[in-house]
């Protein structure tokens, strides 16, 4: 049989990575859309302006599509813990089980219940009560993210546990330390703010394409304003929370931070920051770079002095710390090129989003027609509707690749976590099936959202996701009269 050089560990990692990336396309989008729609409906409840109601209903359709796809991919992801990563599940079950159970029984039930009430009860409740439903959906979605990130944060920075002497597995001894993990509270704001930015710029991009066609100009300009205000606020918030998280990594995960900055050698007090660089990962050295003095120190310590350890130094320290348990043949270097460029994509996009929001709000002033004349800007904004998904993926690459070779930092390696009873054939088959399924779901999602945009805000299904007002109320007494 043809030897393709495939192995169980590589295929299992690829499958979980593929599922996670696709799932993470829709999770931030759903959370962010819930927030933006909630803001729009709140403006309707406060001002009584029917345009905001129409906006909430219209953009709410995309939220419902993304929510559905996110749920499906999340279920597939959870099954993989048992199928491909059973050793990890055994090792982490006592820790991982509690946050996942709370996420399912509390947060997911909350959002699932109130998303139904929000969908089908337009004009059946007081507008403030109905607005509360979408805020509860948004709160439930954010709470889901919190519990998932609590589990992930333990994998990044294990706290509140002991190693059971009989099983060799981790055992929770302090739930408070698990949910009070500093990693969680540095990671959570950045993820949530990123979700709000994602939704706001997807909406802004959609508005830009429709404005280029001069379609429902007043509606899309109003939607654009809401999206750009939210986008500006949370772009700044994402930059600030990202800075906070990056500085936390200097001591908590120094190898990840050094790779993000492309440092193989220790930095000097001059703090030269590599804007772009090339690397020889086999020789563990930087081959060329374009450096800016003192910027590294400003980013790392918010001052012009200081030094940062390089990956070569950190590798030696980790060997000294872990060789006794894991052996001297371990490789503690992370994928430098992936982390270095992912960090620049993420941080550069954050600044770009803030700039686009400022320029867009200036062009889209209430009494100005500048936005309709600056077609070049609408094209840029339209193309940028895809950028948040690239940025979110880059951020997740940094989080997960930067933990290598650990699946639970300092406790369990990725190689030791894979299931012992899976085969190359089964993994290759499911990789192909999942890829085709995810690609198909992505195409369906894009087609449905395009249909929503093409139909426009006056489409009959926008009005309450129900039949027309002339139809019989299914809850009236007459609905049960069969005479």
N, C-alpha and C positions, 0 to 999 in steps of 0.2 A: 504493500500500500504506500502511496506517495506520502513522504514525511514532510509535513508543512511546518514543522518546528513549533507546533502548538503544545501548550501544557495546561494542566488543570488550573494552576494558580493564575496564570495570565488570562485565561478565558473567564474565570470567575470574577477577576478584578474588572475586566472589560465589561462584562454583563452588568455588574452592579454600578459601575461608573456610567454606562450608557443609560441605565434606568434612572439613576439619580439626576443626571444632567437633564434628561427629558422631563422628569417629574419637576425639577426645579425651574423649568421654563414657566410652569403654570402656577406653582405655589405663590411666588411673589406677585405674579400678575393677578391672581385671585384675591389675595389679601389687599393689594393696592387698589384694585377695582372696587372692592367692597367699601374701602375708605372713601374713594372719590365719589362713588354713587351716594354714600351716606352724606357727604358734604353737600352734594347737589340737592338731595331731598330735604336736608336741613334748611337750605336756602329757600326752597319752595315753602316749607312750613313757616319759616320766619317772615318771608316777604309776600307770600301768596301769589308769586309769579308762576303762571302755568308753564312757562318755558323751562324752569328748573325741574318741574315734575316730569315733563317730556324728556329732559336730559337724563334724569335718573332712570326712567323706564328704558330709554334707548340704550344707554351704555350698560345698563343692568343686564341686557341680553348677553353681551360679551362676557360679563362676569359669570353668568350661569353656565355658559359653554366651558369656560376655563375651569370652573369649579368641578364640573363633571369629569373632564379629562384628568385633572389633578387627583381626584379620588381614585380613578381606575389605575393610574400609574403608581400611586402610593400603595395600593393593595399588592400589586406585583412586587414592589420593592420589599415589602414586609415578608412576603413568602420566600424571598431569596435568603433571608437570614437563616431559615431552617433548611433550605435546600442546598445552598452552596457554602454557607458559613456556619455549619452546625457547631464546630469547635468554639467559635466566637459566641454563639448563642448560649452554649453551656457555661462558658467562662463568665459572660456578662449578664446572664439571665436575671440574677437577683437585683442588679442595678437597672438594667435596661427595661425590665418588665414594668416597674412602677410608673415611670413617666409615660410609657406607651399606653398603659391601662388608663391612666388619668386622662390622657389626650383623647382616647376613644370614648370613654364613658362620660366625660364632662364636656370637654371643648368641642369635639366633633358632633356630639348629640346636640349641643347648644346651637351650633351653626346650622346643622341639618334641619333642626326643628323650625328655627326662625326664618331660614331661607324659604321654606315652603309657605309660611305665614306671610312673608313679605311678597312673594310672587303672586299669591292668589287672593289677596285681601285689599287691593287698591279700592279706595272709596267705600270700604266697609267699616273702617275704623277712623277715628279722629286722626287728622294728618300727623299730629305729633306722636300719637301712639304707633302709627304705621312707620314713621321715621325711626322710632325706637327699635323696631324689628331689624332694620338693616344695620343699625349700630350694634345690636347684639350679635348679628352674623359676623360683622367685622371683629368684634371683641372675641368671639369664639374662634375665628380663624387665626387671630394673633395669639390666642391662648394655645392653640394647637402647635403653632410654631415654637412657643416658649417651651412646651414639654418635650418636643422633638430635639430642640437645641440643648435642653438640660441633659438629655442622654448623650448627645454628641459632645457636649462640653466635658463630660466625664471621660470620654475617649481621648480628649485633648489634654485634660488636666485632672487626673483621678483624685477625688477627695471623698471623705466620709465612708471609707471602706476598710475591711480587713481581708486578708487572704485566709480562707477556710483551710485549716491544716489537714483535714481529711480529703477534701475534694480538689484543693488547689485552685478553687475558683474565688472570684471576688464576692464579698458579702457586705451588704449595706449595714452600716452601724449608725449613720447619721443622715437622715433625709434632709435635714436643714442644711448640711454642708453640700449635699448634692445640688440642691436648688439655689444655694447661696454661692455657688462656684463663681469666682471672679471672671473666669473664661465666659460663662453664660452671660453675665451682665455687661461684658464688653462686646460680645457677639450679637446678642439679641437686638439692641437698638440699631446696629448697623444693618442687620437683615431686614428689620421692619421698615426703616427709613428707605432702604433700597427698594422694597416692595412698593412703597408709595411713589417713588420716582419712576419705577417701571410702568405702573399704570398710567401715571400722568403723562409720560412721554409717548406711550402707545396711543393714548387718546389724542394727544397733540399731533402726532404724526398722521393719524386717521383724519383729523380735522383739516390738516394741511392739504392732503390729497383731494378732499372734497371741495376745499376752497379754490384749488387750482381749476376745478371743473365748474366753479361758481354755483355750486349746489347748496341750497338752503343756507345761504351766506350768514344770515343773522344767527341761526341756530348754532352753526359750527364755530362762528367767532365767539359766541358766548361760552360754548363748551371749551374752546381753546383758552380763554381767559382763566377759567376755573382750573384747568389742567396745568397751565403754566405757573400760576400762583402756587399751587401745591408743589409742582416740580421744583420751583426755585427754593421754597422753604426747606424741602427735604433733601435737595441736592446739597445745600449747605450743611444740613444735619448729617447726611451721609459722609461728607468730607470730615466733619468734626468727630463723628463716632468712629470712622475708619482710622483717623489719627490716634484716637484713644486706644483702639484695639491693636494697632501696629506697635505702639510704645509698650503695651503690655507684653507683647511677644519677645521683646529684647531679653528679658530674664526668664520668661516662662517657656518659650520655644525658640531659643537663640538660633538654631540651625535654620528654621523657617525664615526668621527675620533676615539672617545673613544672605540667604538665597534670594529673597525678595530684593535686596539691595546689591546683589551680585558680588559679594565680598568673599573671596577665598582666603585672603590675608587680612589680618587685623587692620582696621583703619587707623590713620594717624590723627593727631589732634587737629589737623587741618580740616578733617571731615569732608573729604572729596566724595561727592555723590555722582554716580554714573547715570547720566541721562539715558544713554544707550551703550551697549557693550557686546562683545563676543566672548564666548567661553569654550575652553577645551575641558569637557567634563571628565575625560579619561585621565588627563594629567592634573586635573583639579587646579586650573589657573585661568585667569582672565587674559585673553589674547590681545584685546584692544578695547578702548573705552573713550567716551567723551565725558570728561569730569567737570563738575562745578564745585569749587571749594566752599566749605562750611555748610552747604545745604544738608548733607547727611546729619550733621550735628543738630541743625535746626529742626529737622524732621524727627530725630530720635530723642532729643533732650530739650528742645525748644531753647537752646542756647548755642553759642558758637564754639564751645569747647566740649571735649569728650571723645571717647573712642568706642568702637564696636568690634566685638570679636568676629573673626572670619571663620569660614567653614572648616578650614584645615585645623585650626586650634580647637574648635568645638568637637570635631571628629575625634581628636586625641582624648579630650575630656570624657566623651561618651564611651570610648573604648575602656578607659580606666574605670569608669563607673559600672559598666554592664558586662564586661568580658567574663567575669566569674560566672554569671548566670546564663548568658546567651552565647558565649564563645567569642574568640578573637577574629573570626572570619566574617563578622557582621559588617555591613556597609551602611553607615549612618548618613551618607550624603543624600540629599533630596534632589529631585529633578530641577536643577538650577535654572535652566533656560525657561522651563514652563512657569516657574514662580516669578522669575525676573520680569518676563514680558506680560504675564497676567496681572502683576501689580501695576505696571505702567498703563496697561489698557484700562484697568479699573479706576485708578486715580486720575488719569487723563480724561476719561469719560465723565467723571464726577464734575470736573471743572468745566468741561464742554456743556454739560446739561445746565449748569448754573448760568453760563454765558448765553446759551440759546434761550433760556427762560427770560432773562433780562431783555435781550433784543426783541424777542417775540412780544413781550408785554408793552414795550415802547411802540412797536409797529402796530399793535392791536388796540391802541387807545380808543376809547369809546367814540369820539367824534372824528377819528382819523380813518382814512382809507389806505393808509400806507401798507398794511398787511396784504391787500389785494394787488398792490402795484409791485411789491418786492417778491416776484415769483421765484427768484433764486433762493430766497430764504425759505419759502414754502417747500421747495424741492429738498433742501437740506433737512428741514424739520420732518418731512415725509419719510425720507430715508432713515432718519434717526429713530423711527418707531421700532426698528429691529435691534438697535444698539443696546437697550437695557438687557435683552436676553444674552447677548455676548458678554456684557459686563457681569451679570449674575453668575454666568458659567465661569468666568475668570476668577471671581471671588471664591467660588466653591472649589476650584482647582487649587487655589492657595491654601484653603483650609484643609483639604484632604491630602493632596500630594505633599504638603509641608509637614505632615505627621510621619511620613515614611521613615523607617521601616515598620513603624508601630501601627497596629489597629487600635490598641489601647496603650497610650503613651507610657513607655517604660515597663509595661506589664505583659503585653502579649503582642507578638509580631504578626504581620499579615500572613506570612507563610504558615504559621502555626494555627491560624484561625479557619482555614479552608476545610470543607467537609472531606472526610477520608473516603467516602463511598461514591463520589461523582466521577464521571468519565469524561474524557475529551470529546467523545461523540455526542453525549447528551448536552454538554455545555455548548458545543459548536452549533448543534441543532437549535437549541433554545435561543442562542445569540442571534441566529438568522431570523427565527420566528419573531422574537421581540423587536428586532430592528425593523422588520417589515411592518409589524403591528404599530410601532411608535410612529414610523414614517406615515402610515396610513391615517392614524389619528391626528397627526400634525396637519396633514393635507385637508382632512375633513374640518378641523378647527379653523384653518385659514379660509376655506371656502365658505363656511357658515358665517364667519365674521365679515367676509366680503359681501355676502348677500345682505347682511344687516345694513352695512354701509350703503350699498346700492339701492336698497329699498327706501332708505331715508327715515327720518324721524316721524313722518306722517303715515308710515305703514300701519295698517289697521291692527296688527298684532302688538304694536307698541303700547296701545292703550290698555294697560292692566293685564296683559298676557291672558286675556279671556275673550269670549265671543262678544259680539256687538251688544250695545245697550238694548237693542230691540228684542234680543233673545230672552227666553224665560229664565228667570233667576233659579238656579238649581236648588237653592235652599228655601225657596218660598213654599207656602202651603200648596199652591197650584201645581207645583212640580210633582206632588204625590197623589194628585187627583187623576184617576184613570177612567173617569166617566166619559 
